Amino acid sequence: MGKIILITGGQRSGKSAYAEKLALSLSDHPVYLATAHIWDEEFRQRVKKHQDRRGPQWTNIEEEKFLSRHDITGRVAVIDCITLWCTNFFFKQGAPEWEQPTVEQALQEITSEFDHFTQQDATFIFVTNEIGSGGVSPDPIQRRFTDLEGWMNQHVAAKADEVVLMVSGIPVKIKG
């Protein structure tokens, strides 16, 4: 039977480091599923820091959208992160705004993919940002993305066996 763990919190709260440490406590050879699309050089350097932090015991997979393409049965996997994963469903690169998916379309696609992926018998450690804790953005695109991310986080949290909120590097268990 699979297990879903959700690690949430603000930026630089220690989510990824905690998720990696947890995965290594559960497996000698965990999987790291990176969902990031490399947007620019600064972001490439951020990704490189994450890669350098992990050792050779990790199986690294880069997958921007379709996690279910990867069979991780019997494994422990860190999926980092839901926020970037949502971004990949929310924005069609290079398409004009009128061709971008609606929040509802993006949410349906990503929840369907999540549900399909997590049918595997594996331990899933999802990392996400708690982006709705700030004020309401004056930008309509940011508000729409916050809606998508919030609803996706709720979907994952509802299905999760455990939910951990990271606060200034300290894990606070809020479910399980």
LOTORMAR-305522 format. One record per residue (C-alpha): residue in one letter; x negated, y negated, z. Coordinates in steps of 0.02 Angstrom, whole numbers, plus 32768, in hexadecimal, padded with zeros to 4 digits. Example, Ala and Ser with C-alpha at 12.3 -4.5 7.8 and 13.67 -1.06 7.14 Angstrom:
<r "A",<7D99,80E1,8186>>
<r "S",<7D54,8035,8165>>
***
This chain:
<r "M",<8000,8000,8000>>
<r "G",<7FBD,7F56,7FD0>>
<r "K",<7FA2,7EC5,8045>>
<r "I",<7FAF,7E0B,8020>>
<r "I",<7F52,7D89,8087>>
<r "L",<7F68,7CCF,8063>>
<r "I",<7EE1,7C53,809A>>
<r "T",<7F1F,7B9F,808F>>
<r "G",<7EE3,7AF4,80C5>>
<r "G",<7EA1,7A4E,8087>>
<r "Q",<7E0C,7A2F,8018>>
<r "R",<7D66,7A5B,806B>>
<r "S",<7DBF,7AAF,80FD>>
<r "G",<7D58,7B4F,80EB>>
<r "K",<7DD9,7BB8,808E>>
<r "S",<7D67,7C0A,800F>>
<r "A",<7CDA,7C2F,808A>>
<r "Y",<7D57,7C7B,8103>>
<r "A",<7DA8,7CE4,8079>>
<r "E",<7CFE,7D24,8041>>
<r "K",<7CCA,7D50,80F3>>
<r "L",<7D70,7DAA,810E>>
<r "A",<7D5C,7E0C,806B>>
<r "L",<7CAC,7E42,809C>>
<r "S",<7CEE,7E7D,8145>>
<r "L",<7D6A,7EEC,80E8>>
<r "S",<7CFB,7F2B,805A>>
<r "D",<7C44,7F40,802E>>
<r "H",<7C6B,7F17,7F78>>
<r "P",<7CFC,7E9D,7F6A>>
<r "V",<7D3F,7E4D,7ECC>>
<r "Y",<7D3E,7D91,7EAE>>
<r "L",<7DC2,7D58,7E31>>
<r "A",<7D9F,7CA5,7DFF>>
<r "T",<7E31,7C4A,7DB0>>
<r "A",<7DD8,7BA6,7D89>>
<r "H",<7DD3,7B56,7CDF>>
<r "I",<7D30,7AF4,7CD0>>
<r "W",<7D6B,7A42,7CAA>>
<r "D",<7CC5,79E4,7CB3>>
<r "E",<7C10,79EC,7CEC>>
<r "E",<7C35,79B7,7DA0>>
<r "F",<7CB3,7A43,7DAF>>
<r "R",<7C38,7ABE,7D61>>
<r "Q",<7BBF,7A93,7DEF>>
<r "R",<7C46,7AB4,7E71>>
<r "V",<7C66,7B5F,7E24>>
<r "K",<7BAB,7B83,7E22>>
<r "K",<7BA0,7B5E,7EDE>>
<r "H",<7C2A,7BDD,7EFD>>
<r "Q",<7BD2,7C5E,7E8E>>
<r "D",<7B2A,7C42,7EE3>>
<r "R",<7B78,7C5D,7F8F>>
<r "R",<7BB1,7D0C,7F5E>>
<r "G",<7B35,7D9A,7F56>>
<r "P",<7B1E,7E2D,7EDF>>
<r "Q",<7B9B,7E98,7F3E>>
<r "W",<7C2A,7E36,7EEE>>
<r "T",<7C81,7E65,7E4B>>
<r "N",<7CA2,7DBD,7DFB>>
<r "I",<7D32,7DA8,7D80>>
<r "E",<7D64,7D05,7D2D>>
<r "E",<7E1B,7D01,7CFA>>
<r "E",<7E7A,7C5E,7CE3>>
<r "K",<7F2B,7CA5,7CD4>>
<r "F",<7F4D,7D5E,7CC4>>
<r "L",<7F0A,7DAF,7D61>>
<r "S",<7F70,7E4C,7D3E>>
<r "R",<7EF9,7E75,7CAE>>
<r "H",<7E80,7EAF,7D34>>
<r "D",<7E91,7F54,7D90>>
<r "I",<7E56,7F3B,7E42>>
<r "T",<7EAE,7FD3,7E8C>>
<r "G",<7E5D,8007,7F2F>>
<r "R",<7DF4,7F68,7F39>>
<r "V",<7DEF,7ECB,7FA3>>
<r "A",<7DFD,7E2F,7F38>>
<r "V",<7DEE,7D75,7F5A>>
<r "I",<7E55,7D11,7EDE>>
<r "D",<7E14,7C5E,7EE0>>
<r "C",<7E80,7C00,7ECB>>
<r "I",<7F3C,7BF0,7EB4>>
<r "T",<7F2D,7B34,7E99>>
<r "L",<7EBD,7B46,7E01>>
<r "W",<7F23,7BDB,7DC6>>
<r "C",<7FC1,7B6F,7DCC>>
<r "T",<7F65,7AE7,7D6C>>
<r "N",<7F43,7B63,7CDF>>
<r "F",<7FFE,7B87,7CCF>>
<r "F",<8031,7AD1,7CE7>>
<r "F",<7FC4,7A82,7C60>>
<r "K",<7FB5,7AB9,7BAC>>
<r "Q",<7F09,7A77,7B81>>
<r "G",<7F0B,79FC,7AF1>>
<r "A",<7FC8,79FD,7AE0>>
<r "P",<802C,795A,7AEB>>
<r "E",<8095,793D,7B87>>
<r "W",<8139,796D,7B31>>
<r "E",<80F0,7A1B,7B0E>>
<r "Q",<80BC,7A39,7BC2>>
<r "P",<8121,7ABD,7C21>>
<r "T",<81A1,7A85,7CA0>>
<r "V",<8181,7AA8,7D57>>
<r "E",<8207,7B2F,7D50>>
<r "Q",<81B7,7B83,7CB8>>
<r "A",<810A,7B81,7D06>>
<r "L",<814C,7BC1,7DAC>>
<r "Q",<81A9,7C4F,7D58>>
<r "E",<810D,7C83,7CF7>>
<r "I",<8098,7C7E,7D8B>>
<r "T",<810C,7CD2,7E07>>
<r "S",<812C,7D5C,7D88>>
<r "E",<8071,7D73,7D6E>>
<r "F",<8053,7D72,7E2A>>
<r "D",<80DA,7DF5,7E49>>
<r "H",<8096,7E64,7DBD>>
<r "F",<7FE1,7E53,7DF7>>
<r "T",<8005,7E78,7EAE>>
<r "Q",<805F,7F1B,7E86>>
<r "Q",<7FB2,7F6B,7E89>>
<r "D",<7F7C,7FC8,7F25>>
<r "A",<7EF6,7F4E,7F5B>>
<r "T",<7ECF,7ECB,7FDD>>
<r "F",<7EED,7E1D,7F94>>
<r "I",<7EA3,7D84,7FE9>>
<r "F",<7EEC,7CEA,7F95>>
<r "V",<7EA1,7C3E,7FB2>>
<r "T",<7F0B,7BA3,7F99>>
<r "N",<7F11,7AEA,7FC1>>
<r "E",<7F96,7AA0,8030>>
<r "I",<7FAB,7A0B,7FBD>>
<r "G",<8055,79CE,7FF9>>
<r "S",<8016,7992,80A2>>
<r "G",<7FEF,78E3,8064>>
<r "G",<8064,785B,802B>>
<r "V",<80D2,7860,7F91>>
<r "S",<806D,7832,7EF7>>
<r "P",<80A3,779E,7E8B>>
<r "D",<8071,7806,7DF3>>
<r "P",<80FF,7872,7DAB>>
<r "I",<8088,78F9,7D6B>>
<r "Q",<8037,790A,7E16>>
<r "R",<80E3,7916,7E68>>
<r "R",<8115,79A0,7DEE>>
<r "F",<8074,79FF,7E0E>>
<r "T",<808A,79EE,7ECB>>
<r "D",<8138,7A39,7EB6>>
<r "L",<80F2,7ACB,7E53>>
<r "E",<8064,7AEB,7ECD>>
<r "G",<80D5,7ADD,7F64>>
<r "W",<8155,7B56,7F1E>>
<r "M",<80CC,7BD0,7EE9>>
<r "N",<807C,7BC8,7F95>>
<r "Q",<8126,7BEC,7FE2>>
<r "H",<813D,7C81,7F6D>>
<r "V",<8095,7CCB,7F9B>>
<r "A",<80A9,7CA7,8056>>
<r "A",<8154,7CFD,8056>>
<r "K",<8106,7D9A,800C>>
<r "A",<8065,7D92,8073>>
<r "D",<8042,7E05,8104>>
<r "E",<7FD3,7D7F,8151>>
<r "V",<7FC2,7CC2,813B>>
<r "V",<7F2E,7C61,8180>>
<r "L",<7F24,7BA4,8185>>
<r "M",<7E73,7B5E,8183>>
<r "V",<7E5C,7ABF,81E9>>
<r "S",<7DAD,7A73,81EA>>
<r "G",<7D5D,7B1E,81D1>>
<r "I",<7DC8,7B72,8257>>
<r "P",<7E41,7BFC,8222>>
<r "V",<7EEE,7BEE,8271>>
<r "K",<7F5C,7C86,8254>>
<r "I",<800E,7C50,822C>>
<r "K",<8057,7CF6,81F0>>
<r "G",<8030,7DAC,8215>>
***
